[in-house]
Amino acid sequence: MTMISKHKLTQKLAAKAPHLAMVLVTMVWGTTYLLVQHGLTASSPMFFVGCRFAAAAFAIGLISFKHLQHITKQDLCAAVVIGFSMTVGYGAQTIGLQTITSSESAFFTALFVPFVPFILWVAFKKIPHFMSLLGIVLAFIGLIFLSGKQLTALSFNFGQLVTILSAFAVACEIILISHFAPKVNLQRVTALQLLFASMFAFIAMPMLGETSIPPFSTTLVTLTVGLGIASAFIQLVMNWAQRVVEPSTASVIYAAEPVWAGIFGRMAGERLSPLALFGGALVVMSILLSEYRPKRKTARKPIELVDRNP
């Protein structure tokens, strides 16, 4: 391999690094549903979310202390709105997990895939690239197959409705991150948004009927710290990667989250139906499709005939 070809390969890998990092985020994300559901046996929803984000903010704060000394108004604005959308998204999802299964939650949360282009169109008058839209449609179809029989059992009960609200908030979070990420300090805003998300969760406790703090338990501490570290990693990577990745493309990549949840579930002993496996394959295909940008063929100029005779 020549030096030029090596340089081109390095450039291609560097260009795809944000996309690969987002795929890694979905892998980590896919392990959290069952852990959150287990955590709810030892805590109320918003207290659990508040502790989780507090641990995440502390973890990011340790490595971002110097950056936090130069906070700007734009940093604060970005952190507040992103932190609020995170509280609504994760809080609603956690509340929903009290009454619906983790597989149902994964499916309804994945509704952020069609929500992202819809919000972009309504709020910002932006129409995603045709291949991104095609990827979104394919991803959503794949998620339907991946969910198994969930569509035949739609009752729109409280757990399902509140999880749909979660999906809308997640879509807003994705769009807000893409909007602010190129304009702010990465580590500073990540630490602040996690801190605000934690504060909003604790503030929401009495409004949602959580009037007491759960008793101390090893389960609660272990899960909130573990999920807090995972959340710190997830948010840091999302903020970094979405500086260059379009929101619609990001939503398709994040749609692989239920796929990884199914893979980890299979490793833990669960069995996936052939239809679910087909749905997972469609989601993977949708990611590749959304990244494809066909080159336009340039029209060839007609050859001019020159009369060389005097």
Secondary structure, DSSP 4 states (H G I P E B T S, - for coil): --HHHHHHHHHHHHHHHHHHHHHHHHHHHTTHHHHHHHHTTTS-HHHHHHHHHHHHHHHHHHHSTTGGGG--HHHHHHHHHHHHHHHHHHHHHHHHTTTS-HHHHHHHHTTHHHHHHHHHHHHH-----HHHHHHHHHHHHHHHHHTTTGGGG----HHHHHHHHHHHHHHHHHHHHHHHGGGS-HHHHHHHHHHHHHHHHHHHHHHTT--SPPPP-HHHHHHHHHHHHHHHHHHHHHHHHTTTS-HHHHHHHHTTHHHHHHHHHHHTT----HHHHHHHHHHHHHHHHHH--PPPPPPPPPPPP-----
